[in-house]
Amino acid sequence: MSDEQTDAAGEPAPAGASPTRIRLDLAYDGSGFNGWSAQPGQRTVQGVLEQALATLFRRTGTAPRLTVAGRTDSGVHARGQVAHLDVQPDALESVTRPRRGDPASGRATDPAGVLLRRLTGILGAHDADVVVHAAAIAPDGFDARFSAVWRRYEYRVADASATRDPLARAHTVWHPSPLDAEAMDRSAGSLLGLGDFAAFCRPREGATTIRTLQAFTWRREADGVLVAALQADAFCHSMVRALVGACVAVGQGKLGVDEPLALMRAGERTSAFRVMPAKGLVLTEVGYPDDAELAARARQTRARRELHADGVVG
């Protein structure tokens, strides 16, 4: 483990400690959660997962905490979320050692795989609204949050031209009038690049709104549903839903194609469009550099984010 390894809160690990870092790849239906971050008295994704981990590690005297790639808001879904946890080797060995009558749980072969199977058993294997798809011992220097180089989201809107599927209503926003997809796509493309997205971010004291929007497109699916695809190095609070809202206003004819760019350049929060509901938003993927570059990326990002007391949310 290098000196770039951090604990679950994103801080350097205590001197002398040698925890094993485990990467988790997960998905969740955000409908029943009050966002990612643990909050007293609220059901959150982090809270449910950490409660399951506390149950799994109850006999070891440890309760692992999670660091996530992107903290999603209440009602936002994820298909490609990434998190990590740090576990002392003896605690990991304790919860993954073979059990009588369970030949598949060999600790020497794949302790992360055993942890995954037992964690899934606690969460509920068949009808859970949060699912951990994969677990692996993380490469040296990996940090789910700070090592990430991009986050990718999709947003689904069924306008008057689309087939409104009631089975998709939990992750698709219904819009009452037809939308001009071509105009929305042209407007989205004008916003690409490095810029100050203050007009599309809910302000947070001390936080930067400078982002690099790497991709933003609109497409219409075979069923007529409009899907926005966005990718950036990071997104500030409510940025994705505000960008989508501005494009929907363009699609309605309430804003011109060039107006979202003009609003961005003005650099102030505006009421010219509405921020779209959370339920249409899905975190689809998080990108990381090659293993050899993980530590350097984490060091670079951590320095910038801590300088601005920043957070990463959808």
Secondary structure, DSSP 8 states (H G I E B T S, - for coil): --TT-B-TTSSB--TT---EEEEEEEEE-GGG-S-SS--TTS--HHHHHHHHHHHHTTTTT-----EESSB--TT-EEEEEEEEEEE-HHHHHHHHS-BTTBTT--TTT-HHHHHHHHHHHHH-TTT-SEEEEEEEE--TT--TTTT--EEEEEEEEE-TTS---GGGTTS-EE-SS---HHHHHHHHHTT-EEEE-GGGS---TT---EEEEEEEEEEE-TTS-EEEEEEES---TTHHHHHHHHHHHHHHTSS-TTHHHHHHHHTS--SSS----GGGEEEEEEE---GGGHHHHHHHHHHHHHHHT---B-
